[in-house]
Amino acid sequence: MLRILFIHQNFPGQFRHLASALASDPNNKVIAIGDKITAGKREPLPGVRLVCYESPQASARSTHHYLRELENGVRRGQQVCRLAFSLRNEGFKPDLIICHPGWGDGLYLKDVFPESKLLHYFEFFYRAYGADLNFDPEFPGNIDSNLKVRTKNTIQLLSLADADWGLSPTQWQWSLFPPEFKQKISVIFDGIDTQQICPNPAVNLNLKGYGVLTKADEIITFVSRGLEPYRGIHTFIRALPEILRRRPKTIVLIVGSDKVSYGADPGKDTYRHRYLAEIGNQVDLSRVYFLGQVPRGQLTSILQLSSVHIYLTYPFVLSWSMLEAMSAGCVVVGSKTAPVQEIIEHGNNGLLVDFFNPPEIADAVDQVLDHPDRMANLREAARNTIVQQYDLHSVCLPKQIKLIHDLLNNSLSNL
């Protein structure tokens, strides 16, 4: 019997498919630890016993602001440590721990289970230059932010030292980690279920206030968990006046909440309202639909309906939604930033534009919508890219399972 412990404050997070696959084997015992407020409210995964800790108290305001995130991580790590000791007292000693350490959950695992193999999911290593910070001149960094981001990596560095092995989803994200640790981090993407997320010519969606949308409609889609500058909401909204001026029949569907996931908080306002106020009455908002967060099935339908999908991002963690859009057969107009360029080759399986250039985005939209037959090859190539390189069942899960077996069998060697 293989005993596996998953740890993610927002479980299942990136571990949904892997945890489900491992739990489907009756010979395995799978337990997960997560935060009661986030993981505790999610639908349980079959075969996975979820135990939750109380969200830790936030760091004190008197704590130096460079150290607040570290203090929060220490508190969270202590909560996980207590639960882990409880599991050990029950007699559960995992052969393998798979953990996302970004919030501090994994800080003390080796103190509870020193005999267990520890596989950490290394998502992002922060730096002052060459990634998200100091990328956008509208939100410039300074010496204070540069110093703070160096301290921000403390939890990651402790986790890198403790891990028996690591996992990173993309080559570019892997490239950010210190050279001395890269040799024990494998690059395997989380996986896209291309059987579920696939083209559907017969798709339709009843859009409140509009009616039924079909593939015959000209639809621009934009998807982000949070409508924020990190995902280019400011550039996209600034592109809308020209896009809609040129395309009088276009409908724009925007998926995402006003909650900020990354970057600076906008204060009392939201980024959506800030940039809509900036463009004023230049846009007919009756053709722009802000849908908020939508259920998984509806998101798939929206991507299947899309005539052109806009994906903009800082040099940061790559969104699943871009790969899902490609899997659904979208022509993606993506930002010419490193995480996107790893997947999209301009003119081959999508189009690339300057992140900061609204007119260039409008031109790319025209290029797609004015030449639907010519774009058919890009749609097919986009889907083929995901099927061949990022498919959940045929590519990513088998690689993840093999990595686990190699780690447990001590057959991994430094890359």
N, C-alpha and C positions, 0 to 999 in steps of 0.2 A: 504493500500500500504506500502510495506517495502522499505525503502530508504537505500542503501548500498554504501559506499565509499571505494574503494580499493586504496591502495597506495603502489607502488613498483617502485623504480627507473628504473627497467628493466621490467616493466609490460608487459605481465602478470606474468612472472616468475613462481613461485610455485602456483600462483592463477589461472592459465589458466582454469582448469576444474571447480573449484569452482565458479569463476566469470561467466563462460559460463552457468553453471547450474542455478545460481541465476538470470541471465539475461534472461533465457528462460521463466521465469514466467512473464506473461504480467502485473501482479499486482505489480511487483518490479520495482524500478528505480535504475539503477546501473551506477555509475560514477567512473572513475579511474583517478588517477594522476600518472604521470611518467615523467622521464627525456626525453627531446626532442630528444637527440642524440641516446638514446637506445630504450626506449619504443615508441618514435615517429616514428621510422622506421619500426616497426613491423606491420604485418597485423592486422587490428582491429578485435576485437571480436564482433560478432553480438549482438546487444542489449546493448553494453557497450559504453558509451560516454567517450572518452579519452581526458583529458586536460593535456597539457605538460608544464613543466617549463624549462627555459633555464638552462643549466648546470652551476652550480655555479663556481665562480672563485676559483682556487686552493689556498690553504693556502700559505702564504708567506714563502720564504726560511728562513727568519729570525725567524720564529716561532720555538719554541723548538720541536725537532723531535718527542718527546713523544706526543705532542699536535696537530700535523698537522692533523691527522685523525679526532680528535675532532673538530678542527676548520672547516675542510671540512664538517663535519656533521652539525655543527651549520649553516653554509652557506646554505647547502641543506635544512635543516629544515626551514630556513627563506623563501626559494623559495616556498616550499610546503605551508607554512603558508600564504603567499600572495595569492596563488591560492585558498586555502581553504576559506579565507575571501571573495574572489570574488564569490565563490559558495554560501556562506552564504548570500551575498548581493543579489544574484539572488533568494533567497528564499529556497535554498536547505539546509536542516538540516538533516544529516543522522541519522537513528536509530542506525546504526552500522558502525564502521570503522574497516576495516581489513587491517593491515599494516605490511610490513616487515621493521623493524626499524633499520636494521643493518648499513645503511649508513647515518642515521640522519633524514630521511624523517618524522619520527613520533615524533620528539622532542617537537613540539609545538601544537599538535592537540588538546589537552585538553584545550588549551588557546583559541582556535577558537570554538570548539564544546564541551563545558564542559558537556552538557547534553547527548552526544552520548556515547554508549558503545564502548569500544576500545579493539579489539582483535588483539594482536601482534603475529606475526610468529617468534618465537625464535629459530633460526637455530643453533647457536653455541656460547658458552661462553668460552672465551680464558683463558688459564692458562699456567704457566711456565712448569709444569710437569704433566704427565698423559694424555696428548693429543698430538697435533702435534709438539709443540715446545720441543726441546731437545729429540726428538724421534730418529732422524737420525744422527748417529755420523759423517756422511760426511758433515752435515750442522749443527754444534753444536751451541747451544745457549750460552749466557754469561750473566753476571749480567745486562748488559745494555739491552739486549733483554728481559730478565725476568721482569725488571722494566717497560719497554715500554709496554709489553703485559698486565700488570696490568692496566695501564692507558687506554689501548685500550678498556677495558670493560666499560668505562664511559658511552658511549651512551647506551649500553645494560642495565646498572644499572638504568639509568634514565627512560628507556623504561619499565623496569620491575616494577618500582615504579608507573608509570602512568597507566599501563594496567589494565583493568577490568578482563581480562583473557588472557591466552597465549596458543599457539599451538606449539608443537615441533614434528618433523617428526619421530624420533626414540627414543627408550628407552635410548640408550647410550648418544645421544645428550642431552636429557632431564637431564640425570644424572650429567652433567657438571655444571648445574646452581646451584646457592647458595641454600642451604636447605630452607631458609626462603621464597624463591619464588617458589620452586617446586610445592607447594600445589595449586597454581593457574595456572598451565600449564598442559594441556592435551596432550597426545601423540597420534597423528593420522598422518599416512603417507599421502603424497600427492596423491598417487594412481597410479596404472599402468593399462592401458587399455589392459587387457588380451585378449579381443576380437580382437583387432587390432594386438597386438604383441603376436603371437602364432606360434607354429611349422608349417612349410610348406614344406613337402617332395619334392614338385615340384618346389621349388624356384630355380632361376638361376640369374646370374649377369654377364653382359658383362664387363669384366675388361680390360681396355685399356692397351695394351702391353702384354696381356696374352691370352685373348679369353673369352669364356663363362665358368663360374664356376657353378658347380652344387653340390648337396649333395654327389656325388661320389668322389669329391676332398677332400683332407686332408687339412683343413684350420684352422689356428690359428688366433684368433681375439683378438685385444686389442683396447679399446675405452676409450678416455679421452678428455674432452673439450680442455685441454692444455696438451701438452706432457712435463711433468715436474716431478721432484722428488716426490712431494706430492702424485702423482698418479703412482709412481714407474717406470717411464720411464727408469731410470738408471739401475735398477735391471733387467727389462725386456730385454733391449738391451744387457746387459751382459750375459743374458741367451741364447740369439739367437745363438751364435756359436755352443754351445753344442746341442741345439734343432735341428738345421738344419743339423749338422753333423750326428746325429742319424736318421734323417727323411728326406731322399733325395727327397721325393715327396711333402713335405709340402710347402704350400703357406701361407705367413703371411700378414694379412691385419691390418693396423694400422690406426685408425681414430682419428683425433685430430689436432689442429693447434699448431704452434710453440709459440703462445702467452702464456705467463705465467699468470695463474689465481691466483695461490696461491704460497706463499713462495718467496724466493730471486730471483731477476732478474739475469739472467746469463750474463748480460752485452752485449757486441757486438755480442757474439756468441748466439746459441740456444742450449738448452739441447740436442736436437736430434743430432745435428752435433757434439757436444762435446763428446757424448758417442759413436757415430758411429766412430769418430776418434780414440777413445780409443781401440775399438775392431779391428780397421784397416781392413786388408784383410781376417779376419777369417770368414767372412760371405759372401755368394753369394747374393748380394743385388738385383739380378734379381728376387729373390723369395720373396723379402720383399717390400711391397707396402705401402707407406705413402700416404694416401688418403686425408689428410686435414679434414676439416669439410664437412660433407655430408648432403644432405636433409634427412628429417625424414623417408621417404619411403625407401630410399636407405640404411639407417642405419638398419632399420628393416630387410631388405633382407640380409644384411651382418650378422646379428645375427642369422637369420634362417639358413644361410649356414654354420655357425661355427661348426667345429668338436670339438674344445675346446676353451673356452674363458678365457683369463687371466685378472684378476682384482686385482690390487694392490693399496693400499692406506695407507697413514699415518693414525693414529687415528684422524680422521677428519670427515667432513660432508660426509655422504654416497652418492655415485653417483646413480642417476636414472638408468644409463646404466647397472649396475650390476643386478638390479632387472628386467630390460627389457630383459637382456640376459637369465636369468632364466625363464622368461615368454615365451621366444621364444624356450625353450627346450634345452638350452645350458648346457653342463657340465662346471661349472665355477671352475677354479682353482684360489682361492682367497687368499689374504694375511691373515695370522693369527693375525689380528688386531681387536680391539674391535667392530668397526662398522660392519665389515664383519661377525664376529662371532655371532652377534645378529641374522643374517639371515641364515647363512650357518652352518650346522652341518657336520663336517668332516665324509665322508663316507656314509652320509645319503642323502643329497641333493646337494652335491658338495665336493670339496677337498680343504683343507687348507694347506698353505705352509708358511714358514718363509719369511717375506717381503724382507730380505736381502740375501737370499740364492739362487743364480741362478741355481746351480746343482739340488737343490730340486724342483725347477720349472720344469726343464727339465725332472726329474724323474716323476713328476706328469703328464706332457704332455704324456710321454710314457705310463703311466698307463691308461690314457684315450684312446689313439689312438690304443694301442695294444689289447684292450679288449672292442670293441664297443658294443658287446652284453651285457656284464656285466655292462656297463655304462648306458644302457637303463633305468634301474631302477633309477639311479641318475637324468637322464634327466626328467623323469616323476615326481619324487619327487620334483625337483627344480620348475617345473611349478606348481605343486599342492601347494607348499608353497606360491607362489605369488597369485594364484587364491584364495586360502582360506583366506589369511591374508592381502593381499595388493591390491586386485582388486579394481579398481576405482569405478565401478558402484555398486557392491554388498557390499563392505566393507567401503572404505574410504570416498566416497562422502556422503553416509548416515550418517556416524559418524560425519562428518564435519557439515552437515545440522542440525543434532540433537544438536550438541554443540551450534550452532548459536541460535537456538530456545530456548534452555535452558538458554543461556546467556541473551537473550532479555526478557525472562520471569522471570529472577531473580531466577531460580531454580538450579543454580550451587552452589555447596558447596565445600569448600576446600577439596582436595583429601586426 
